[in-house]
Amino acid sequence: MAMTMNGEVQLAAPREAVWAKLNDPEVLKACIPGCEELEKTEDNGFRATAKMKVGPVSARFKGKVNLSDLDPPNGYRISGEGEGGVAGFAKGGATVALTEKDGGTLLSYNVEAQIGGKLAQLGQRLINGAAKKLADEFFANFAKAVQG
């Protein structure tokens, strides 16, 4: 099952500060809902473990994320995949762009993902709702982290 999602968040911080936080594993770990482990790898990426619940399906996902098209402090492309055992898998990517706006930074994102396994059987509406909720929670946490 394929899914797309996009949005933007206005952050009250300079672009360089937002860029630094977007690349800081400690900040990201604290902001990602259900994240248990997040460590930087040598190859511009991260290894992560996160516990997620979508409807009746609960799983611990282990995954790897890579950053590419790095253009500091303007943005990057993030791509990765995660395995959740019997719950299924998720893989996909997102472009993240930072622009100066209203004395702060506008973060825009565009996500494309594919999911399979038990998760995909839950239905598009439930999956989209859960993904939107996770994104909203992440950006609310991230906004707090960026604004100190």
Disulfide bonds with the S-S distance in Angstrom:
none
